[in-house]
Each structure stands twice: as structure tokens, then as C-alpha cells.
Amino acid sequence: MEIYNLFPGSFASNCYLLVSKGQAAVVDPSADAASIQQALMDHGAVLKYIFLTHGHFDHICSLDDLRDRTLATAYVHQADADMPCDAYKNAFYTFFHQERVYRRPENVFCDGDTFPLGGESIRVIHTPGHTEGSVCYDCNGEFLLTGDTLFAEGYGRCDLYGGSIDRMRASLKLLRTLPQNMRIYPGHGAPEVLGTALDMSAFFY
């Protein structure tokens, strides 16, 4: 499975394109839809899924436009399903005191659900803490997309809607059970090795 970061997305959020045998998934559509479409063309891939790691505004900037352009549908953990269409829950109002909402994702999933992509698989790992429905995506056991659960040098904030310090602590402990040499691709910032990133956060849990 190949991974491409379409950064810069809006608000410095990473937008990932996963490609396997002509099929593609976009994780966190923060880059503009035209750029995502161009990347799909460049890699000769058809968009099959739009996956969200969580429902905050900075990770879904082109969610509606991308759906309209490609007719692909969006997937999110069931606990975050209402966040895109509520400016308080998706935090846009919190930061800018303005309304910005998006259509509700068409599909919800749960911990452990898997999705095929070009003969490979993407597995959902529920990692609440940053939001109630935050997830990581295990991409065929090759690498991990961690959203705002885990960064190269820390973890996501827990003081916004749906956040929980206790649940974040439990989620980071859960990530310790995965192969520690996996590479992570976070929602902000640079990639890192999973064990190294967790060591940087070890004081917290």
C-alpha cells in the first residue's frame, strides 16, 4: 500500500492518500478537493473511501466538495458522526465564533471494522481521548495513521468537545500493544516510528 501526504491542507492538517492496485482512500480531506482529484489522476487511482480520523473542522475542510466531485462516501466512527454538522462539536465555533458545518458522513464504523483496498486491508482501531470517536487506521500492518491521537512528539489535546484525558491515557497504552517499529503518519506534523512517538508521550501515561 502506498501513502502520499497531500499537505499542506487547511490549518496545517495532513491529508493522506492511500493507493493500492488502482483503488484509493483519502484520510482526513483537509486539502482542497481539486488537489486531491489531481493526485488521484496522477496515481491512476479511483477513490473508494473517504475516511475521517475524527470530526474536527481542520480535518474535513473539503469533505463536502470532495464527495460532490467524486461521489465517494465518507466514513467516521459512530461516536463522531454528528461532529461535522455541528460547529460547536467540530470546534470551528470554539476557535472562530462562526458557524462552519458539513454534511453528516454517510457511513459509520466501529472498532475492529476492516475495509478492503486493492487486495489489502485497512483496520479501524478506536482510540478515544482527543474526541470520543477518534480512531487510528492500521494499513495492512505496514503503517498506522494516528490522526490527532498521537504525534511524533506528543498526543492530541483533550479539552475540546468529546475529549477525555483518562481515555487518551488508555488509548496510548493500547497503541503499546502494536508492533513498535510501525511507522506512524499523524494528523499534524511529520511521520515517526510508533515506539519513539509513544516514548515521547510516556510521561503522560
N, C-alpha and C positions, 0 to 999 in steps of 0.2 A: 504494500500500500504506500502510495506516495503522498507526501504532505507539503503544501505550499502555504506560506503566510502572505495574505493579501494586504498586510499592513502597509501604509497607515490607514486604519479605519478611523471613524469619528471618535473623538475623545480618547485617542491613544489606545483603543482596544484592538486586539488581534482578531483577524478574521481568517479562518483556516479553510483551505480547500483540500479535501481528501479525494484521491483518484485511484481507482483500481479497475483495470480492464475496460476502460471506456465509460465506467459509471462514476459518479461523483457525489459527494456530500459537502455542503457548506456548514461549518460550525461557527456560530455567532456572526450573523451578517451585519457587521459594523461598517465594512467597506461599501462604497456605493454600488448599486446594482449593475451599472454599466461596466464597471471594472471587473466585477465577478463574472458577468457574461463573457467578457473578453478573455478572462483566464480559462473559462470552460472551453471556449473555442480554441485557444492556444494549446490546450492539452487534449483536444479531441474527445471531450467527455460530456455526457448528458447528466444533468442534475437530477438526482433521485430523491435526496433528502435535504431538508434544512433543519439542522439540529441546534438547539439552544442549550448552553450550559446552565443558564438561569435567566431570569426575566428582567434584569436591569436595562434601562434605556440605552446605555452606551454599547451594549452588545447586540442590539436589534435595530440599529438605525435604518437599515434598508430592508427590513423584514417584509413590509407590505409591498414595496416596489419590486423586490426580487420575486415574490410569489406571483405578482401580476405579470411580470415579464416571462417567467419560466413555467408557470402553472404547477411548480413543485409545491408540496405542502410542508408545513412546519411541525416540528416535534419538540415537546418540552416535558419535564417531569410534571406529574399531575398536581403537585403542591404549588407550582409556579404558574399554572395555566392561566390565571386571571391577571397576572402582573402586567403583561404588555398593554392591556386595555384599561389600566388604572394608573394615572400619573403619580399618585402618592406611592402606590406599591412599587412601581418601576423606578421610583426615586427622581424622576425628572422634576416634579414639583418641589421636592425637598431641596434641590440644588438651585433651581432657576425660578421658582414660584410661577411657573407657567404650565399649561396643560400640553402634554405630548403623549398620545396614545396610539396603539397599533391594534390591528385585528387579533382576536384570540387565535392561537395556534390550533390547527385542525386536529392534531393528534397529541395524545398524552401517553407516557410510558411509565414504567415502574422500575425499581432496582432489579438488575439482572436481565432485563429485556435485551435481546440481541437483534441486530439488523444486518442482513447480507449486503455486501457491496463488492461486486465483481468477483465473486467466489471467496472473498474474505469476509470478516465479520467485525462489527462494532458492538461492544457490550457496554451497557449503562451501569455505572456504579454510583449509587446515591450517596452524596457527601454533603449533607446539610450543615449549615453553620453560617455561611455568607448569606444565603437565603434558605428558606425551608426546602425548596426543591432543587438546590444546586446539585449538579452531577459532574462526574468525570467520565470520559469515554476511553475505554480500553480498545485500541485499534489493532485487532488481530494479534494481541500480545506483543506488538512491536514497539508501541509508544503509547503515551497517555496524554489526553487533552484534559487539563485540570481547571479550566475556567478561572474563576476567582476564588477557588478553594485553596490552591497552592501556587505560589510564585517561585521564582528562582531564589529569592531571598526573603521569604515570608509567606503570609497567608492573608486571605481576604478579610476585610473589616466585618464586624458582626453587629454593628449598631444601627443598621437600616432595617426596614420592614422585613420580618421573617428571619432576621439574624439571631444567632444564639452562640455565645462563647462555649457553653458546655457541649453543644452539638458539633461545633467546629473542632473542639478537642478530640471528640470521639471519631470524627471523620479523618483527622490526621493520623490517629492511631490505626484506623482501618487501612490507610494507604501504606502503613508499615508492613502490612501482610502481603503486599505485591512485590514482585521482583525489584529489588532496589537499584538495579542497573538500567531499568527502563528510562527512556528519555521522556521528559515532560514538556508539553507545549502549553504555557499558561495563557490566561485571558489578557494579561498585560505583561510586557517585558520579554526577556529572552528565554530560550529553552534552557533546560538544566537536566542533570541526572536526578532521578527521583530521590535516592538516598541523600544526596547532597542537599537538595532543597529541603527535605524534612529535617536534616541536621541543623539547618539554618533557623528552623522554627522550633527546635527541640525544647528551648526554654519555656515555650508556651504550654506544652503538654507533657 
